[in-house]
Amino acid sequence: MKLSDFDFELPNELIALRPVNPRSSSKLLVSKDDKIIDDQFLNLLKYLKKGDRLVLNDTKVIPAKLHGKRIRHSDNGRTTANIGINLLSTNNDGHWLALAKPAKRVNVGEIINFDNELTAKVLDKSSNGLVLQFNLSEEIFDQKLKEIGTMPLPPYIASQRLPDKLDDNDYQTVFAEKSGSVAAPTASLHFDDVLLKQLNDFGIKTSKVTLHVGAGTFLPVKVDNIADHKMHSEWGEVNNIAASEIAKTKSEGGRIIPVGTTALRLIETAAKSGKINAGKLSNRKQISFFHIFISNMSKCFRGYFDRASGNRYPFSLIFTANSNHLRATLLCKMGQFVAHDEAAFCTGFARI
């Protein structure tokens, strides 16, 4: 498949820069039984069955966008230049991988000053970004990030407006608990407390897993053959409770419904052995998930295969279509679900 296969025209005036209120009044596009249904997310219950289990990603977006000044000392004296930093992930040493704009003029060893208290030293520079060592310890750094950082809005929104305090709530799910994402699990943004209660009262069960979404979700694909696209790694965890709940629902004949591509690729990775295994899936590459869809377009992913019993357990997938950024990685991944066994739910803020 070629990158151009995913091109489409979407005028800027049709991109909603703010979510609707309440969240659940957003649009819902349902593909089921060769039909396309235009509905609202608050009517999600119509398409679910008692005993279904929704798998939710409880990650929390960090205010990962920073603005600072690059400091350089040379024979000409001390010079400074403005620089934008988008934090991506931390390594075992507590150093941050980050994207910089502009990045070309940044040199290893330089200091970036964000305010009177927060600075970072550039330890390394590569095609993957910068490696930064911040001067504050973890807890103090987290607090400082909350003070001066802003939400890392998707490029198609950030190109049209600046982030503000409203985004601190709008760009988080109502069940966000564990900090670590640099992008929201957008399919989950449309749930609110009222809808979750309705689902629970009807008999729809939920399980929570954690996948900290990386920048690879919204970065553009730059290669012509999308099978050659390289992805950033992500950290995820399926705990014992979630693994047990998913297995129980399976045994009772209920459907497992991952909410969004983040929950899907996490439990798909956790089920590589043929069943859902609890554990931390550190540094797993998204590319393995991505290739499943690229190489199996005609078959399409229909759940995971239990080698012991010989049974295939289908997923019904709820995923987001508010990735209006042309040639975005998420858009390419979503494009593979057209032949899905179960109903496919498409949600988004775009007024189309």
C-alpha positions in Angstrom: 0.0 0.0 0.0 1.2 3.5 -0.9 1.0 6.5 1.3 -1.0 8.3 -1.3 -3.8 5.8 -0.9 -4.7 7.6 2.4 -4.9 11.1 0.9 -8.2 12.9 1.2 -9.4 16.5 1.2 -10.7 18.1 4.4 -11.1 21.9 4.4 -9.9 23.6 7.6 -13.3 25.1 8.3 -14.7 21.5 8.8 -12.2 20.7 11.6 -13.7 21.4 15.0 -11.1 23.0 17.2 -13.1 22.4 20.4 -15.0 19.3 21.5 -18.8 19.4 21.9 -20.5 19.6 25.3 -21.5 17.2 26.7 -18.8 14.8 25.3 -21.2 12.1 24.5 -23.1 14.3 22.0 -20.3 13.8 19.6 -21.0 12.1 16.3 -20.9 8.3 15.9 -20.5 6.6 12.6 -21.3 2.9 12.7 -20.4 0.4 10.0 -22.4 -2.8 10.4 -23.8 -5.4 8.1 -22.7 -3.5 5.0 -24.6 -0.4 6.3 -23.3 3.0 7.4 -25.3 4.5 10.2 -24.9 8.2 11.2 -25.6 8.5 14.9 -24.5 10.1 18.2 -22.1 8.6 20.8 -24.7 8.9 23.5 -26.7 6.2 21.6 -23.8 3.7 21.9 -25.8 1.4 24.0 -28.0 0.5 21.0 -25.0 -1.3 19.5 -23.8 -3.2 22.5 -25.0 -6.3 24.2 -25.5 -7.2 27.9 -22.3 -9.0 29.0 -20.0 -7.1 26.6 -16.7 -5.9 28.2 -15.2 -2.6 27.2 -11.4 -2.4 27.6 -10.5 1.2 28.5 -7.1 2.9 28.5 -6.7 4.8 31.8 -3.5 6.6 30.7 -3.3 10.3 31.6 -1.8 12.9 29.2 1.0 15.0 30.6 1.5 18.7 29.6 4.4 17.7 27.4 4.8 20.8 25.4 7.5 23.3 26.7 8.9 26.5 25.4 12.4 27.6 26.3 15.6 29.3 25.2 18.6 27.5 23.9 21.8 28.9 25.5 25.1 28.7 23.6 28.6 29.9 24.6 31.1 30.6 21.8 33.9 32.9 21.0 31.3 35.5 20.2 29.9 35.3 23.7 26.6 34.0 25.0 23.7 33.7 22.6 20.1 32.5 23.1 17.4 31.4 20.7 13.7 30.3 21.2 13.0 26.6 21.0 9.9 24.4 21.4 10.2 21.0 23.0 7.7 18.1 22.9 8.5 15.4 25.5 8.1 11.9 24.2 9.2 9.3 26.8 11.7 8.6 29.6 14.5 6.0 29.6 15.8 4.0 32.5 18.1 6.8 33.5 15.3 9.3 33.9 16.4 11.2 30.8 13.7 12.4 28.3 13.5 11.7 24.6 12.0 14.8 23.0 11.3 16.5 19.7 12.6 20.0 19.2 11.6 22.8 16.9 13.8 24.1 15.4 16.1 21.1 15.9 18.8 21.6 13.3 20.8 24.2 15.3 20.7 22.4 18.6 24.1 21.0 19.7 24.9 18.3 22.2 26.0 19.8 25.5 23.9 22.9 25.2 21.5 24.1 27.9 17.8 24.8 27.4 16.4 27.2 29.9 12.6 27.0 30.5 12.2 29.3 33.5 14.2 30.4 36.5 14.0 26.9 38.0 13.8 24.4 35.1 16.7 23.7 32.7 17.7 20.8 30.5 21.1 19.7 29.1 21.2 18.1 25.6 22.9 14.7 26.1 22.4 13.3 22.6 20.9 14.1 19.2 19.7 11.8 16.5 16.9 11.3 13.9 14.7 10.2 16.8 15.0 13.5 18.6 17.0 14.9 21.5 17.9 13.2 24.8 17.5 15.7 27.6 18.7 15.7 31.2 16.5 17.9 33.4 17.9 19.5 36.5 14.9 18.7 38.8 14.1 15.4 40.5 11.1 13.4 39.4 8.4 14.7 41.8 9.6 18.3 41.6 9.9 18.0 37.8 6.3 16.7 37.5 5.0 19.6 39.5 7.0 22.1 37.4 5.7 20.5 34.2 2.1 21.0 35.4 2.9 24.7 36.0 4.6 25.6 32.8 3.8 22.8 30.3 0.8 22.8 27.9 -1.2 20.0 26.4 0.4 18.5 23.2 -2.5 19.0 20.9 -2.7 17.1 17.6 -1.0 18.9 14.8 -4.2 19.6 12.9 -5.5 21.6 15.9 -2.2 23.1 17.1 -1.7 24.5 13.6 -4.9 26.6 14.0 -4.9 27.7 17.7 -2.7 27.8 20.8 -3.3 25.4 23.7 -5.1 26.9 26.8 -6.4 25.9 30.2 -9.6 24.4 28.7 -7.4 21.7 27.0 -6.3 20.5 30.5 -9.8 19.0 30.9 -10.9 18.6 27.3 -7.8 16.5 26.3 -8.2 14.0 29.1 -10.6 11.1 29.4 -12.9 11.1 32.4 -11.2 7.9 33.7 -7.6 9.1 33.2 -5.5 7.9 36.2 -1.9 7.1 35.3 0.3 9.9 33.9 2.6 9.2 30.9 0.9 9.9 27.6 2.0 12.6 25.1 -1.3 12.2 23.2 -4.8 11.3 24.3 -6.4 7.9 23.6 -8.9 9.9 21.6 -11.6 7.2 21.1 -12.2 7.4 24.9 -12.7 11.2 25.0 -16.3 10.8 24.0 -17.3 8.9 27.2 -18.7 10.9 30.1 -19.8 9.8 33.6 -23.5 9.8 32.6 -22.9 7.4 29.7 -20.6 5.2 31.7 -23.3 4.8 34.3 -25.9 3.9 31.7 -23.6 1.3 30.3 -22.9 -0.2 33.7 -26.6 -0.2 34.7 -27.4 -2.1 31.4 -24.8 -4.8 32.2 -21.9 -3.6 30.1 -18.6 -4.4 32.0 -15.4 -2.4 31.8 -11.7 -3.3 32.4 -8.8 -0.8 32.6 -5.4 -1.3 31.0 -2.7 1.3 30.6 -0.8 2.3 27.4 1.1 5.5 27.4 0.5 6.9 24.0 3.6 8.0 22.2 4.2 10.7 19.5 4.2 8.0 16.9 0.4 8.1 17.0 0.1 11.5 15.4 3.4 12.0 13.6 3.1 12.0 9.8 4.2 9.0 7.7 7.1 10.1 5.5 7.8 7.0 3.4 6.0 6.1 0.2 5.5 2.4 1.1 3.8 2.5 4.5 5.2 -1.0 5.4 8.6 0.8 5.7 7.3 3.2 8.3 9.2 3.1 11.6 7.3 3.7 14.8 8.3 5.0 18.2 8.1 2.6 21.1 5.4 2.7 23.8 5.0 1.4 27.4 1.9 -0.5 28.5 0.6 -2.7 31.2 -2.2 -5.2 31.5 -2.7 -5.9 35.2 -3.8 -9.2 36.8 -7.4 -7.9 37.4 -7.9 -6.8 33.8 -6.4 -10.1 32.4 -8.7 -12.1 34.8 -11.8 -10.1 33.8 -11.1 -10.5 30.1 -10.6 -14.2 30.4 -13.8 -14.5 32.5 -15.9 -12.6 29.9 -14.4 -14.8 27.1 -15.4 -18.0 29.0 -18.9 -16.7 29.4 -19.3 -16.0 25.7 -19.2 -12.2 26.1 -17.5 -9.9 23.6 -14.2 -8.1 24.3 -14.4 -4.5 22.9 -11.2 -2.5 23.1 -11.9 1.2 23.1 -9.6 2.7 20.5 -6.4 1.6 18.8 -4.4 2.1 22.0 -6.3 -0.5 24.0 -6.4 -2.8 21.0 -2.7 -2.9 20.3 -1.9 -3.4 23.9 -4.1 -6.4 24.5 -3.2 -7.8 21.1 0.5 -7.7 22.2 -0.4 -9.2 25.6 -2.2 -12.1 23.8 0.6 -13.1 21.6 0.9 -16.4 23.4 -2.7 -17.2 22.6 -4.3 -15.8 25.7 -4.3 -12.5 27.6 -1.3 -12.4 29.9 -0.8 -9.8 32.7 2.4 -7.9 32.7 4.2 -4.7 31.8 5.0 -4.5 28.1 7.9 -2.0 28.2 9.4 -0.7 25.0 7.2 -2.8 22.7 7.3 -1.5 19.1 4.1 -0.3 17.5 5.5 -1.4 14.2 4.7 -5.1 15.0 1.0 -4.1 15.4 1.2 -1.9 12.3 2.5 -4.7 10.1 -0.4 -7.0 11.1 -2.7 -4.6 9.2 -0.4 -3.8 6.3 0.4 -7.4 5.5 -3.0 -8.8 6.2 -5.3 -6.2 4.5 -7.4 -8.9 2.8 -8.0 -10.8 6.0 -8.0 -7.9 8.5 -7.5 -8.4 12.2 -10.4 -10.2 13.7 -9.3 -10.8 17.3 -6.7 -13.1 18.8 -6.3 -16.8 18.3 -6.2 -19.2 21.2 -3.8 -21.9 20.1 -4.8 -24.2 23.0 -8.5 -24.4 22.1 -8.3 -23.5 18.5 -10.8 -20.7 19.0 -10.6 -17.2 17.7 -12.0 -14.5 19.9 -13.3 -11.5 18.0 -12.9 -7.9 19.0 -15.5 -5.3 18.3 -13.6 -2.1 17.9 -14.4 1.4 18.8 -11.9 3.8 17.3 -11.5 7.4 16.6 -11.6 9.3 13.3 -10.6 12.7 14.6 -7.1 12.3 13.1 -7.7 14.9 10.4 -4.0 15.3 9.8 -3.2 14.1 6.3 -1.0 11.0 6.1 -1.0 10.6 9.9 0.0 7.2 11.3 -3.3 6.8 13.2 -5.3 7.4 10.0 -3.3 4.6 8.2 -4.0 2.2 11.0 -7.7 3.0 11.1 -7.9 2.5 7.3 -7.4 -1.3 7.9 -10.6 -1.9 9.7 -13.0 -1.9 6.7 -13.4 -5.7 6.7 -13.8 -6.2 10.4 -16.1 -9.0 11.6 -17.9 -7.0 14.2 -19.4 -3.6 14.1 -16.9 -0.8 13.7 -17.5 2.4 15.6 -16.0 5.7 14.3 -16.1 8.7 16.5 -14.7 12.2 16.1 -14.9 15.9 16.6 -14.8 16.7 12.8 -18.0 18.1 11.5 -18.2 15.9 8.3 
